[in-house]
Amino acid sequence: MENTHNPGLAAVLSLIIPGVGQFYNGTFWRGIFWLIITPGLWIGSGGMLGWICHVISAITAYRIARRKVEGTFE
């Protein structure tokens, strides 16, 4: 079966809503983590740290999708 994960799409999905790119990649618990942590930091820090979580979520979604395409992620 061909792997159809698109790293760019995974990153964009996580930039829009943190965690959705991880769901797209099939990493459910990572998606839940980002869905909980990012809003918590947006609210808890008054917006100062939330954007960092958005970026990190997108980067990790991109990297996981890329590893899945390369076949180096189980």
C-alpha positions as a LaTeX table, in Angstrom:
\begin{tabular}{lrrr}
\hline
Residue & $x$ (\AA) & $y$ (\AA) & $z$ (\AA) \\
\hline
Met1 & 0.00 & 0.00 & 0.00 \\
Glu2 & 1.39 & 3.37 & $-0.98$ \\
Asn3 & 1.88 & 5.96 & 1.76 \\
Thr4 & 0.04 & 9.16 & 0.87 \\
His5 & 1.05 & 11.39 & 3.77 \\
Asn6 & 1.82 & 14.90 & 2.58 \\
Pro7 & 4.25 & 16.69 & 4.94 \\
Gly8 & 3.17 & 20.14 & 3.76 \\
Leu9 & $-0.50$ & 19.39 & 4.36 \\
Ala10 & 0.27 & 18.00 & 7.81 \\
Ala11 & 2.14 & 21.20 & 8.71 \\
Val12 & $-0.63$ & 23.48 & 7.43 \\
Leu13 & $-3.30$ & 21.52 & 9.28 \\
Ser14 & $-1.36$ & 21.91 & 12.53 \\
Leu15 & $-0.83$ & 25.61 & 11.90 \\
Ile16 & $-4.58$ & 26.06 & 11.53 \\
Ile17 & $-5.52$ & 23.88 & 14.51 \\
Pro18 & $-2.66$ & 22.41 & 16.55 \\
Gly19 & $-2.95$ & 18.64 & 16.68 \\
Val20 & $-4.91$ & 18.15 & 13.46 \\
Gly21 & $-1.72$ & 17.49 & 11.49 \\
Gln22 & $-0.85$ & 14.77 & 14.00 \\
Phe23 & $-4.31$ & 13.22 & 13.53 \\
Tyr24 & $-3.74$ & 13.34 & 9.77 \\
Asn25 & $-0.47$ & 11.46 & 10.35 \\
Gly26 & $-2.23$ & 8.85 & 12.47 \\
Thr27 & $-0.52$ & 9.83 & 15.73 \\
Phe28 & $-3.64$ & 10.24 & 17.84 \\
Trp29 & $-2.06$ & 10.82 & 21.27 \\
Arg30 & 0.31 & 13.46 & 19.91 \\
Gly31 & $-2.69$ & 15.24 & 18.42 \\
Ile32 & $-4.52$ & 15.18 & 21.74 \\
Phe33 & $-1.40$ & 16.55 & 23.44 \\
Trp34 & $-1.18$ & 19.54 & 21.08 \\
Leu35 & $-4.94$ & 20.17 & 21.25 \\
Ile36 & $-4.68$ & 20.49 & 25.04 \\
Ile37 & $-1.29$ & 22.18 & 25.50 \\
Thr38 & $-1.54$ & 24.90 & 22.85 \\
Pro39 & $-4.80$ & 26.54 & 24.02 \\
Gly40 & $-3.57$ & 26.20 & 27.60 \\
Leu41 & $-0.45$ & 28.17 & 26.79 \\
Trp42 & $-2.37$ & 30.74 & 24.73 \\
Ile43 & $-4.64$ & 31.39 & 27.68 \\
Gly44 & $-2.13$ & 30.85 & 30.48 \\
Ser45 & 0.50 & 33.15 & 29.04 \\
Gly46 & $-1.81$ & 35.79 & 27.63 \\
Gly47 & $-0.82$ & 34.82 & 24.09 \\
Met48 & 2.93 & 35.04 & 24.58 \\
Leu49 & 3.67 & 31.29 & 24.33 \\
Gly50 & 0.76 & 29.96 & 22.30 \\
Trp51 & 2.32 & 30.86 & 18.96 \\
Ile52 & 5.41 & 28.84 & 19.88 \\
Cys53 & 3.25 & 25.74 & 20.36 \\
His54 & 1.56 & 26.39 & 17.01 \\
Val55 & 4.92 & 26.43 & 15.27 \\
Ile56 & 6.31 & 23.40 & 17.12 \\
Ser57 & 3.11 & 21.46 & 16.40 \\
Ala58 & 3.42 & 22.22 & 12.68 \\
Ile59 & 7.11 & 21.29 & 12.60 \\
Thr60 & 6.53 & 17.96 & 14.35 \\
Ala61 & 3.58 & 17.15 & 12.08 \\
Tyr62 & 5.75 & 17.89 & 9.03 \\
Arg63 & 8.64 & 15.76 & 10.31 \\
Ile64 & 6.42 & 12.79 & 11.18 \\
Ala65 & 4.71 & 12.90 & 7.77 \\
Arg66 & 8.09 & 13.12 & 6.05 \\
Arg67 & 9.37 & 10.12 & 8.03 \\
Lys68 & 6.24 & 8.17 & 7.13 \\
Val69 & 6.76 & 8.91 & 3.43 \\
Glu70 & 10.40 & 7.79 & 3.74 \\
Gly71 & 9.31 & 4.70 & 5.65 \\
Thr72 & 11.38 & 5.45 & 8.74 \\
Phe73 & 8.41 & 5.95 & 11.12 \\
Glu74 & 6.41 & 2.94 & 12.26 \\
\hline
\end{tabular}
